Amino acid sequence: MNRQGMYAVAIVLVLGLLGFAGYQLWRQDFVRSEETVDMPRTGEAASNPLYVLKLALQKDGVKVDARQRLLLSTHTLGARDTVLIYRDPRTLAAGDAKALLEWVARGGHLIVRTPPWRERVGEARVPVLDEVGVTLLDASDNGEHAQRNGCAQLFERGREARSVFCGARRFYFYNADAEPEAAWGDEDTAYVYARLPYGEGKVDVLADLDFLSNQGGSGLSMFAGPRAGGDEIAYASNAAFARQVLAPNYKAGTVHLIYAAEVPSLWHTLIVNSWMAWLPLLLWLLAWLWQRMQRFGPLKPAPAMERRSLLEHIVASGEHIYRYGYGPSLYASVRAAFLLRLRRRDPYAASIEGEPQIELLAKRYQNEPGLGPAQIREALSHPVARDHAAFRTRIATLIRMRNRL
């Protein structure tokens, strides 16, 4: 074996030893472990903030109808049904609000929230809440209380208290026709929850309904005890409070969960989830534009188009010749052109000179105004140098006389 072959074998052996040593080190430090990763929610679970509540109620044997809009024309409400409106009650139409209150008066149970605190209500009418005698606090009314008592504490035996209704709009019910059956709050900090009787039914008013939402995680048990997860409804204290809110007609009728779908916009989805596709395309488009674009700086004027008019060339040549003092040559050319045509049309008049020629031409042009003996005599005499008016007059007269021959 030659020296080069020995070197090749040595290099292969060294690389093999290094690979084996690296594999042994990797085996010593490698630890097999399992990790569970929650997949993003899809379908109704991604758009319905009350989806976990719906599944929990169904699991507990309650008939549930979850939909995005109230649709009273196609969904008839039973006398012992429950309607939970998750969104701002100001989105209710006046006819729907009136129909809901008439239904509550016959024994229904309505659950609504107050408008968000970040939006000023002022003197604007709030459907349902105005009719049951609820007075909302505005930013100018309760700013200090909102800062000092922004959250309420929900206690559960053996566990730390949970904060709920943080930053929610509180209210009073001193305009209600009857005292509430249950209330949470006081006169100093206002109330976050009240159950007001209305006819044979009840209206529950809450500062917000965020404790019912599913904002992450995948917990499905509601009334079966503590459950860890990111859903607000999955916490045992929130689930217990939700069970108390739904208590009046629980399992006596259908629970109607009315929500507005939280579907992300198309642009948000494209930007967040599809950047692997549009970013390379955007870079390719920018590179293509860079290659095709003109130089930086102000726009250059468009170049003058080529002009091939013979008359323009003749006029430009004449102006150039006259500008440089060759006017007599131009006059001589025009006079020679007139005499050449005169020789073809009237050889006798062309052969004579002086006054006889002028008189003969005057008789020929006697019917043409402005071509008398004086004008003809002036046109046939050479103009004074640099006399622009005389030059133009003689040239115009000679051309006119030539055209009339």
ROSEDO-559964 format. One line per field, with one value per residue (C-alpha): residue number from 0; y negated, x, z negated; chain. Coordinates in Angstrom, 3 decimals. Layout:
ROSEDO-559964
nudren <- (NUM, ...);
Y <- (Y, ...);
X <- (X, ...);
Z <- (Z, ...);
drenlo <- (A, ...);
end
This chain:
ROSEDO-559964
nudren <- (0, 1, 2, 3, 4, 5, 6, 7, 8, 9, 10, 11, 12, 13, 14, 15, 16, 17, 18, 19, 20, 21, 22, 23, 24, 25, 26, 27, 28, 29, 30, 31, 32, 33, 34, 35, 36, 37, 38, 39, 40, 41, 42, 43, 44, 45, 46, 47, 48, 49, 50, 51, 52, 53, 54, 55, 56, 57, 58, 59, 60, 61, 62, 63, 64, 65, 66, 67, 68, 69, 70, 71, 72, 73, 74, 75, 76, 77, 78, 79, 80, 81, 82, 83, 84, 85, 86, 87, 88, 89, 90, 91, 92, 93, 94, 95, 96, 97, 98, 99, 100, 101, 102, 103, 104, 105, 106, 107, 108, 109, 110, 111, 112, 113, 114, 115, 116, 117, 118, 119, 120, 121, 122, 123, 124, 125, 126, 127, 128, 129, 130, 131, 132, 133, 134, 135, 136, 137, 138, 139, 140, 141, 142, 143, 144, 145, 146, 147, 148, 149, 150, 151, 152, 153, 154, 155, 156, 157, 158, 159, 160, 161, 162, 163, 164, 165, 166, 167, 168, 169, 170, 171, 172, 173, 174, 175, 176, 177, 178, 179, 180, 181, 182, 183, 184, 185, 186, 187, 188, 189, 190, 191, 192, 193, 194, 195, 196, 197, 198, 199, 200, 201, 202, 203, 204, 205, 206, 207, 208, 209, 210, 211, 212, 213, 214, 215, 216, 217, 218, 219, 220, 221, 222, 223, 224, 225, 226, 227, 228, 229, 230, 231, 232, 233, 234, 235, 236, 237, 238, 239, 240, 241, 242, 243, 244, 245, 246, 247, 248, 249, 250, 251, 252, 253, 254, 255, 256, 257, 258, 259, 260, 261, 262, 263, 264, 265, 266, 267, 268, 269, 270, 271, 272, 273, 274, 275, 276, 277, 278, 279, 280, 281, 282, 283, 284, 285, 286, 287, 288, 289, 290, 291, 292, 293, 294, 295, 296, 297, 298, 299, 300, 301, 302, 303, 304, 305, 306, 307, 308, 309, 310, 311, 312, 313, 314, 315, 316, 317, 318, 319, 320, 321, 322, 323, 324, 325, 326, 327, 328, 329, 330, 331, 332, 333, 334, 335, 336, 337, 338, 339, 340, 341, 342, 343, 344, 345, 346, 347, 348, 349, 350, 351, 352, 353, 354, 355, 356, 357, 358, 359, 360, 361, 362, 363, 364, 365, 366, 367, 368, 369, 370, 371, 372, 373, 374, 375, 376, 377, 378, 379, 380, 381, 382, 383, 384, 385, 386, 387, 388, 389, 390, 391, 392, 393, 394, 395, 396, 397, 398, 399, 400, 401, 402, 403, 404);
Y <- (0.000, -3.368, -6.363, -8.042, -4.878, -4.706, -8.342, -7.652, -4.646, -6.684, -9.508, -7.075, -5.458, -8.830, -9.967, -6.681, -6.999, -10.595, -9.602, -6.702, -8.950, -11.569, -8.931, -7.663, -11.199, -11.804, -8.592, -9.610, -13.011, -11.989, -11.660, -10.412, -12.483, -13.086, -16.498, -17.249, -20.279, -21.602, -21.998, -25.251, -25.121, -24.844, -25.148, -26.193, -25.788, -28.625, -31.011, -30.316, -31.764, -29.686, -26.383, -24.765, -25.919, -24.337, -20.985, -21.064, -21.701, -18.922, -16.564, -17.471, -16.589, -20.135, -20.908, -23.640, -25.755, -27.860, -30.311, -33.624, -35.655, -35.691, -34.845, -34.852, -34.351, -30.868, -29.858, -29.845, -30.378, -28.101, -29.342, -27.878, -28.475, -30.441, -32.992, -34.107, -37.068, -37.099, -40.352, -44.010, -44.355, -47.515, -45.240, -44.094, -45.528, -47.330, -44.684, -41.823, -43.518, -44.008, -40.394, -39.130, -41.072, -39.823, -36.291, -36.855, -38.100, -34.686, -32.792, -32.967, -33.584, -36.208, -36.708, -39.907, -41.921, -45.636, -47.423, -47.355, -49.924, -51.293, -52.626, -55.680, -55.212, -58.659, -59.250, -56.563, -54.003, -50.434, -47.819, -45.553, -47.220, -50.463, -48.569, -46.582, -49.704, -49.240, -52.401, -52.094, -53.825, -55.853, -56.807, -60.249, -58.766, -56.064, -56.628, -56.406, -53.295, -51.648, -52.211, -51.158, -48.273, -47.135, -43.415, -41.321, -38.279, -34.866, -32.571, -28.775, -26.611, -25.409, -27.513, -31.009, -33.621, -34.399, -37.892, -38.371, -41.353, -43.219, -46.521, -45.750, -48.342, -48.227, -49.342, -50.206, -48.969, -51.630, -52.265, -48.630, -47.887, -45.154, -44.312, -41.850, -38.249, -38.149, -40.834, -41.096, -44.451, -47.401, -50.997, -52.325, -50.335, -49.570, -46.075, -43.456, -41.038, -41.215, -38.911, -41.058, -39.615, -40.614, -39.296, -35.536, -35.336, -36.734, -38.920, -38.390, -41.418, -40.967, -43.398, -41.005, -37.368, -36.691, -33.993, -31.854, -32.081, -29.628, -31.570, -28.670, -25.181, -22.403, -21.728, -20.139, -19.388, -22.120, -20.761, -17.799, -19.590, -21.520, -21.485, -23.067, -24.825, -28.190, -28.408, -30.738, -28.397, -25.496, -26.955, -25.333, -28.643, -30.093, -26.901, -26.965, -30.592, -29.822, -27.025, -29.526, -32.025, -29.338, -27.987, -29.432, -27.335, -24.794, -21.583, -22.948, -24.087, -24.867, -27.103, -29.470, -30.685, -33.774, -34.836, -36.753, -34.650, -35.689, -34.775, -36.447, -38.585, -37.206, -39.630, -38.629, -34.952, -35.526, -37.611, -35.328, -31.849, -32.164, -34.205, -31.213, -31.576, -35.342, -36.484, -34.740, -35.952, -39.500, -39.358, -38.033, -40.844, -43.498, -42.050, -42.058, -45.673, -46.652, -45.083, -46.768, -50.201, -53.340, -55.332, -57.254, -61.000, -63.369, -62.272, -63.163, -64.944, -62.840, -63.185, -65.230, -63.140, -63.159, -65.458, -64.971, -67.770, -69.211, -72.560, -72.858, -72.150, -74.797, -77.410, -76.636, -76.863, -80.221, -81.654, -80.496, -82.056, -85.350, -85.512, -85.384, -88.212, -86.264, -87.915, -89.242, -85.678, -84.569, -87.516, -86.735, -83.103, -84.092, -86.757, -84.208, -81.684, -84.335, -85.286, -81.626, -81.011, -84.328, -83.192, -80.016, -81.809, -85.094, -85.053, -88.545, -90.129, -88.262, -89.439, -93.180, -95.144, -98.389, -100.373, -98.579, -95.292, -96.842, -98.325, -94.997, -93.130, -95.749, -95.170, -91.418, -91.812, -94.645, -92.519, -91.591, -94.137, -95.278, -94.465, -97.882, -99.346, -100.698, -97.339, -95.476, -98.030, -97.685, -93.867, -93.725, -96.043, -94.727, -95.623, -97.622, -95.428, -94.701, -96.263, -93.463, -95.005, -95.674, -92.161, -90.507, -92.704, -92.021, -88.275, -88.078, -90.100, -87.987, -84.757, -86.133, -87.249, -83.859, -81.996, -84.198, -83.519);
X <- (0.000, 1.400, 1.615, -1.573, -3.609, -2.259, -3.247, -6.787, -7.198, -5.904, -8.343, -11.278, -10.268, -9.948, -13.340, -14.911, -13.442, -14.662, -18.166, -18.291, -17.107, -19.728, -22.480, -21.479, -21.514, -24.940, -26.319, -25.079, -26.828, -29.951, -33.128, -36.347, -39.360, -42.933, -44.534, -48.171, -48.843, -52.374, -53.355, -55.033, -58.792, -60.774, -64.405, -66.927, -64.357, -62.330, -65.239, -67.652, -66.489, -69.202, -68.262, -66.899, -69.987, -72.155, -70.337, -70.457, -74.208, -74.818, -72.727, -74.876, -78.054, -79.199, -80.663, -78.534, -78.961, -75.861, -76.058, -74.567, -77.811, -81.048, -83.349, -86.613, -88.543, -87.081, -86.241, -89.317, -88.601, -90.283, -91.859, -89.033, -86.122, -82.973, -81.418, -77.825, -76.692, -72.901, -72.278, -73.095, -76.898, -76.858, -76.619, -80.183, -82.867, -85.754, -88.237, -86.078, -85.630, -89.392, -90.081, -87.505, -89.049, -92.528, -91.133, -89.436, -92.708, -94.231, -91.547, -88.344, -84.869, -82.711, -78.981, -77.354, -74.236, -73.522, -71.731, -67.904, -66.345, -64.031, -67.019, -68.875, -72.638, -73.796, -77.515, -77.813, -80.553, -79.485, -82.117, -83.448, -81.353, -83.342, -86.648, -85.702, -84.476, -80.683, -78.573, -75.108, -72.004, -70.061, -66.383, -67.135, -69.339, -67.181, -63.612, -62.185, -64.201, -63.116, -59.491, -59.909, -62.362, -61.795, -62.103, -64.372, -63.100, -64.689, -63.905, -63.762, -63.228, -59.641, -58.409, -57.119, -59.674, -60.027, -60.491, -63.503, -65.257, -61.950, -62.436, -66.144, -68.924, -70.800, -74.368, -77.186, -80.765, -82.517, -84.942, -86.113, -89.760, -88.789, -85.826, -83.366, -83.470, -79.654, -76.994, -73.216, -71.739, -72.722, -73.811, -70.244, -68.621, -71.827, -72.877, -71.419, -74.376, -78.096, -81.076, -84.146, -87.688, -89.700, -93.230, -93.080, -89.482, -86.106, -83.419, -79.817, -77.559, -73.782, -70.901, -69.420, -69.608, -65.908, -65.942, -68.016, -65.635, -63.081, -59.900, -57.463, -56.967, -59.427, -61.235, -64.663, -65.763, -67.790, -69.493, -67.233, -64.718, -61.452, -59.952, -56.672, -56.623, -56.624, -60.431, -62.076, -65.052, -62.704, -61.875, -64.022, -64.996, -66.143, -68.028, -69.795, -70.763, -72.024, -74.178, -75.733, -76.415, -78.198, -80.119, -83.675, -84.646, -81.841, -82.921, -86.473, -86.056, -83.547, -80.523, -80.023, -76.403, -76.296, -72.805, -71.132, -68.567, -64.969, -63.559, -60.191, -59.987, -58.570, -55.620, -54.780, -54.840, -52.651, -50.106, -49.836, -50.266, -49.222, -46.018, -43.979, -45.771, -46.234, -42.836, -40.738, -43.224, -42.937, -39.122, -39.244, -41.615, -39.359, -36.307, -38.174, -39.245, -35.671, -34.388, -37.031, -37.207, -35.549, -32.827, -33.565, -34.139, -36.591, -38.421, -36.672, -38.705, -39.749, -37.376, -38.600, -40.126, -38.509, -40.298, -39.991, -42.193, -40.588, -42.268, -40.816, -37.330, -37.735, -38.983, -36.174, -33.572, -34.962, -34.956, -31.375, -30.205, -31.979, -30.626, -27.067, -27.514, -28.349, -31.749, -30.827, -30.098, -33.559, -35.146, -33.189, -34.354, -38.025, -37.673, -35.984, -38.774, -41.376, -39.558, -39.122, -42.865, -43.553, -41.306, -43.382, -46.732, -45.978, -42.637, -43.124, -43.614, -40.567, -38.372, -38.897, -37.631, -38.289, -41.543, -43.020, -42.800, -44.395, -47.269, -47.868, -47.930, -50.238, -52.726, -52.445, -53.230, -55.721, -58.483, -56.289, -56.550, -53.196, -51.246, -51.042, -48.025, -46.529, -46.685, -45.280, -42.463, -41.585, -41.669, -39.276, -36.717, -34.147, -34.950, -32.634, -30.445, -31.908, -35.251, -37.454, -40.796, -39.699, -38.259, -41.488, -43.662, -41.606, -41.443, -45.222, -46.019, -43.719, -45.259, -48.744, -47.890, -46.340, -49.403, -51.730, -49.904);
Z <- (0.000, 0.952, -1.335, -0.033, -0.715, -4.275, -4.858, -3.597, -5.907, -8.879, -8.180, -7.966, -11.282, -13.032, -11.772, -12.865, -16.365, -16.665, -15.538, -18.032, -20.889, -20.007, -19.939, -23.390, -24.814, -23.271, -24.819, -28.266, -28.159, -26.206, -28.277, -26.685, -27.746, -26.616, -26.195, -25.479, -23.288, -22.919, -19.298, -18.224, -18.443, -15.256, -14.243, -16.886, -19.661, -18.139, -17.502, -20.381, -23.738, -25.465, -23.836, -27.031, -28.950, -26.256, -26.511, -30.321, -30.358, -27.838, -29.939, -32.941, -31.030, -30.181, -26.771, -25.183, -22.053, -21.272, -18.381, -17.301, -17.114, -19.066, -16.098, -18.026, -14.777, -14.275, -17.866, -20.085, -23.786, -26.297, -29.519, -31.656, -29.291, -30.071, -27.703, -28.261, -26.133, -26.295, -24.415, -25.024, -25.506, -23.374, -20.341, -20.973, -18.713, -20.407, -19.229, -20.528, -23.914, -24.265, -23.285, -25.774, -28.658, -27.774, -27.782, -31.172, -32.621, -31.731, -33.701, -31.666, -33.010, -31.248, -31.941, -30.633, -31.338, -31.514, -28.645, -28.825, -31.127, -28.428, -26.454, -27.738, -27.978, -29.053, -28.525, -25.839, -26.338, -27.177, -26.224, -29.016, -31.726, -31.606, -31.747, -34.876, -36.698, -36.515, -36.680, -35.161, -36.429, -33.914, -33.860, -35.299, -38.076, -39.556, -38.438, -41.953, -42.816, -39.567, -40.554, -44.197, -43.797, -40.225, -41.094, -43.243, -45.144, -44.580, -47.509, -47.478, -50.524, -50.777, -47.855, -47.259, -46.311, -42.607, -41.230, -38.975, -37.379, -37.093, -35.265, -34.723, -34.783, -38.081, -38.628, -41.054, -41.086, -43.193, -40.289, -40.225, -41.084, -43.575, -45.750, -44.181, -45.330, -45.366, -45.030, -45.186, -46.173, -48.343, -48.096, -48.351, -45.563, -43.591, -42.540, -40.209, -40.293, -41.000, -40.400, -39.835, -39.738, -36.684, -36.497, -37.006, -35.763, -36.691, -35.128, -36.235, -35.639, -35.892, -35.441, -32.858, -31.804, -31.297, -33.987, -31.586, -28.647, -27.298, -26.600, -26.182, -27.548, -26.889, -30.152, -29.734, -33.295, -34.936, -38.001, -38.757, -40.937, -40.421, -36.975, -35.890, -32.562, -30.831, -30.437, -32.916, -33.173, -34.025, -37.444, -40.113, -41.729, -38.398, -37.573, -40.934, -40.477, -36.947, -38.417, -40.860, -38.078, -36.012, -39.028, -38.562, -35.515, -35.599, -33.793, -33.561, -29.942, -27.239, -27.910, -24.950, -24.748, -22.508, -21.464, -18.659, -16.852, -17.520, -14.122, -13.433, -10.341, -7.116, -7.214, -10.793, -9.830, -6.777, -8.690, -11.721, -10.240, -6.592, -6.741, -5.478, -2.148, -1.670, -3.031, -0.316, 2.305, 0.957, 1.051, 4.609, 5.641, 4.054, 5.812, 9.138, 8.634, 7.708, 10.909, 13.082, 11.495, 12.925, 11.223, 8.045, 8.273, 9.930, 13.042, 16.277, 18.941, 21.874, 24.828, 27.771, 30.501, 33.940, 36.367, 40.126, 41.478, 44.646, 44.114, 40.588, 41.950, 44.680, 42.191, 39.763, 42.550, 43.730, 40.201, 39.737, 43.028, 42.375, 38.794, 40.078, 42.649, 45.780, 46.327, 49.843, 50.949, 49.800, 51.651, 54.780, 54.683, 54.349, 57.156, 59.418, 58.777, 59.711, 62.920, 63.870, 63.677, 65.430, 68.289, 68.648, 68.387, 70.226, 72.086, 73.459, 70.010, 68.754, 71.628, 71.040, 68.038, 66.218, 66.358, 69.423, 67.520, 64.436, 66.497, 68.221, 64.903, 63.399, 66.248, 65.641, 61.903, 62.233, 60.685, 57.664, 54.811, 53.425, 56.598, 58.195, 60.028, 56.811, 55.017, 58.054, 58.469, 54.766, 54.905, 57.892, 56.254, 53.758, 50.095, 47.886, 45.653, 42.194, 43.141, 41.779, 42.761, 46.346, 46.617, 45.425, 47.669, 50.827, 50.158, 49.523, 52.680, 54.886, 53.596, 54.178, 57.708, 58.467, 57.214, 59.362, 62.615);
drenlo <- (A, A, A, A, A, A, A, A, A, A, A, A, A, A, A, A, A, A, A, A, A, A, A, A, A, A, A, A, A, A, A, A, A, A, A, A, A, A, A, A, A, A, A, A, A, A, A, A, A, A, A, A, A, A, A, A, A, A, A, A, A, A, A, A, A, A, A, A, A, A, A, A, A, A, A, A, A, A, A, A, A, A, A, A, A, A, A, A, A, A, A, A, A, A, A, A, A, A, A, A, A, A, A, A, A, A, A, A, A, A, A, A, A, A, A, A, A, A, A, A, A, A, A, A, A, A, A, A, A, A, A, A, A, A, A, A, A, A, A, A, A, A, A, A, A, A, A, A, A, A, A, A, A, A, A, A, A, A, A, A, A, A, A, A, A, A, A, A, A, A, A, A, A, A, A, A, A, A, A, A, A, A, A, A, A, A, A, A, A, A, A, A, A, A, A, A, A, A, A, A, A, A, A, A, A, A, A, A, A, A, A, A, A, A, A, A, A, A, A, A, A, A, A, A, A, A, A, A, A, A, A, A, A, A, A, A, A, A, A, A, A, A, A, A, A, A, A, A, A, A, A, A, A, A, A, A, A, A, A, A, A, A, A, A, A, A, A, A, A, A, A, A, A, A, A, A, A, A, A, A, A, A, A, A, A, A, A, A, A, A, A, A, A, A, A, A, A, A, A, A, A, A, A, A, A, A, A, A, A, A, A, A, A, A, A, A, A, A, A, A, A, A, A, A, A, A, A, A, A, A, A, A, A, A, A, A, A, A, A, A, A, A, A, A, A, A, A, A, A, A, A, A, A, A, A, A, A, A, A, A, A, A, A, A, A, A, A, A, A, A, A, A, A, A, A, A, A, A, A, A, A, A, A, A, A, A, A, A, A, A, A, A, A, A, A, A, A, A, A, A, A, A, A, A, A);
end
